[in-house]
Amino acid sequence: MITIRTADVPRRLAAAALAVAAGLTFTATAQAESATLDTNGVMAPQGIAHTTKGYALTTFTVLFPTKKTFSISGVVRDVCPQDGYGAYVKMDYYANGPAGGEFSASRIIGKDTNGCGTSSEQFSTGSTQKLPNLDGVRISVCEIDADSNHHNDTCTFPKAFDNPLR
């Protein structure tokens, strides 16, 4: 905390110092960003058009409460078919930038496998430990149809969320 005694400092300088201190406090607060991803119209990994019979939809918020932690919460919905395979939200975190750094193993953080309908499944996750080099997280959503080799999976490209506190 910065203490300024106005008797010792000219009024304009004191006002400027308080403005700078307020700005530093503001930039060190938690930052959140929300987004929506869906697989409707997405190209499959082989470069062919969307091949699944339905599509997946997710809306979520990524929060960086500190420069070493994150949390993600949202909803995911499988928009048909009712085959029990469903929609999956995947996440990984990275250091050294999203284009070529070190990535954690991708993991599923949310899923909707209860069939068609308008209901969504909620999910929530975050860092369970402090990550000293946390530069950001990436999120994608996939729609999977019932085939043994998952040839018809359709996933979005991962959307990166840089850690604004780094």
Legacy VTK file of the C-alpha trace (Angstrom):
# vtk DataFile Version 3.0
C-alpha trace
ASCII
DATASET POLYDATA
POINTS 166 float
0.000 0.000 0.000
1.220 3.466 -0.878
0.924 6.210 1.740
1.189 9.795 0.612
1.217 12.677 3.055
-0.206 15.657 1.204
1.648 18.097 3.444
4.951 16.834 1.998
3.913 16.674 -1.689
2.472 19.330 -4.008
-1.241 18.785 -4.781
-0.780 17.955 -8.510
1.964 15.445 -7.798
-0.129 13.805 -5.061
-3.094 13.471 -7.453
-0.859 11.936 -10.130
0.647 9.473 -7.634
-2.803 8.394 -6.455
-3.954 7.901 -10.061
-0.921 5.724 -10.799
-1.452 3.692 -7.611
-5.133 3.220 -8.477
-4.180 2.058 -11.977
-1.716 -0.490 -10.637
-4.349 -1.857 -8.267
-6.878 -2.121 -11.114
-4.565 -4.073 -13.423
-3.773 -6.646 -10.722
-7.398 -7.786 -10.290
-8.961 -10.961 -11.651
-9.837 -10.961 -15.338
-12.691 -12.955 -16.919
-13.664 -13.562 -20.522
-16.758 -15.336 -21.830
-17.249 -17.104 -25.161
-19.532 -19.431 -27.092
-18.267 -22.252 -29.312
-20.269 -24.629 -31.494
-19.461 -27.267 -34.084
-22.271 -26.319 -36.480
-20.591 -25.786 -39.860
-17.094 -26.604 -38.570
-14.694 -28.494 -40.822
-13.672 -31.972 -39.665
-9.940 -32.627 -39.107
-9.636 -34.319 -42.515
-10.772 -31.090 -44.222
-14.222 -32.387 -45.107
-17.422 -30.603 -44.203
-19.189 -31.164 -40.874
-19.940 -34.896 -40.732
-21.775 -35.474 -37.480
-25.545 -35.691 -37.456
-25.924 -33.101 -34.717
-23.731 -30.453 -33.227
-22.275 -29.384 -29.901
-22.712 -26.012 -28.240
-20.911 -24.554 -25.211
-20.969 -21.208 -23.466
-18.384 -20.617 -20.754
-16.359 -18.104 -18.784
-12.602 -18.277 -18.191
-11.371 -16.463 -15.072
-7.793 -15.784 -13.991
-8.139 -14.911 -10.273
-4.345 -14.711 -9.913
-1.441 -14.921 -12.331
-0.912 -18.571 -11.322
-4.504 -19.906 -11.264
-7.568 -20.154 -13.495
-11.150 -21.344 -13.345
-13.629 -22.226 -16.084
-17.377 -22.648 -15.750
-20.169 -22.994 -18.267
-22.727 -25.198 -19.948
-22.529 -27.683 -22.821
-25.331 -29.103 -24.955
-25.464 -31.980 -27.435
-27.950 -31.031 -30.151
-28.886 -34.538 -31.406
-28.589 -37.346 -32.319
-29.672 -39.352 -29.290
-26.884 -41.905 -29.488
-25.326 -41.576 -26.041
-22.010 -40.237 -27.318
-22.687 -36.537 -27.063
-20.831 -33.275 -26.733
-17.551 -32.739 -24.910
-15.693 -29.608 -23.808
-11.908 -30.026 -23.759
-9.307 -27.838 -22.086
-5.558 -27.529 -21.780
-3.339 -24.814 -20.332
-0.092 -23.514 -21.725
3.132 -21.669 -21.013
5.247 -19.718 -23.533
2.297 -18.688 -25.724
-0.507 -20.602 -27.468
1.315 -20.926 -30.807
4.257 -23.038 -29.727
4.755 -23.353 -26.033
4.397 -26.111 -23.482
0.892 -27.555 -23.182
-0.730 -29.697 -20.518
-2.495 -32.834 -21.669
-5.935 -31.998 -23.035
-8.718 -33.170 -20.749
-12.493 -33.257 -20.806
-14.012 -30.710 -18.424
-17.688 -30.936 -19.424
-20.009 -33.266 -21.308
-23.634 -33.768 -22.313
-24.381 -37.388 -23.157
-28.023 -37.657 -22.135
-29.522 -37.363 -25.621
-31.386 -34.768 -27.620
-33.248 -31.915 -26.110
-32.884 -28.363 -25.020
-31.282 -29.035 -21.648
-27.618 -28.276 -21.023
-25.141 -29.776 -18.598
-23.144 -27.474 -16.334
-19.406 -27.845 -15.769
-16.744 -26.183 -13.679
-13.014 -26.704 -13.285
-9.829 -24.845 -12.489
-6.235 -25.144 -11.450
-5.871 -27.246 -8.324
-2.362 -25.951 -7.776
-0.512 -22.733 -8.507
1.018 -22.873 -11.971
4.123 -20.650 -12.002
4.241 -20.264 -15.811
0.520 -20.023 -16.603
0.251 -18.065 -19.849
-3.318 -19.127 -20.675
-5.843 -21.851 -21.420
-7.380 -23.264 -24.606
-10.951 -24.553 -24.945
-12.614 -26.597 -27.707
-15.923 -28.422 -28.053
-16.546 -31.710 -29.903
-19.644 -33.526 -31.128
-19.228 -37.292 -31.342
-21.480 -39.732 -33.180
-21.768 -43.446 -32.467
-19.193 -45.182 -34.639
-16.432 -47.421 -33.412
-13.519 -45.361 -34.768
-14.866 -41.857 -34.125
-14.495 -41.018 -37.830
-17.420 -38.650 -37.518
-16.112 -36.552 -34.619
-16.235 -32.831 -35.277
-14.315 -30.445 -33.019
-13.716 -26.721 -33.058
-10.179 -25.428 -33.195
-9.029 -24.575 -29.668
-9.785 -20.989 -28.642
-6.948 -19.492 -26.609
-7.454 -17.238 -23.595
-4.228 -15.525 -22.571
-3.610 -14.860 -18.902
-3.874 -11.060 -18.605
-2.078 -11.074 -15.249
1.204 -12.486 -16.606
LINES 1 167
166 0 1 2 3 4 5 6 7 8 9 10 11 12 13 14 15 16 17 18 19 20 21 22 23 24 25 26 27 28 29 30 31 32 33 34 35 36 37 38 39 40 41 42 43 44 45 46 47 48 49 50 51 52 53 54 55 56 57 58 59 60 61 62 63 64 65 66 67 68 69 70 71 72 73 74 75 76 77 78 79 80 81 82 83 84 85 86 87 88 89 90 91 92 93 94 95 96 97 98 99 100 101 102 103 104 105 106 107 108 109 110 111 112 113 114 115 116 117 118 119 120 121 122 123 124 125 126 127 128 129 130 131 132 133 134 135 136 137 138 139 140 141 142 143 144 145 146 147 148 149 150 151 152 153 154 155 156 157 158 159 160 161 162 163 164 165
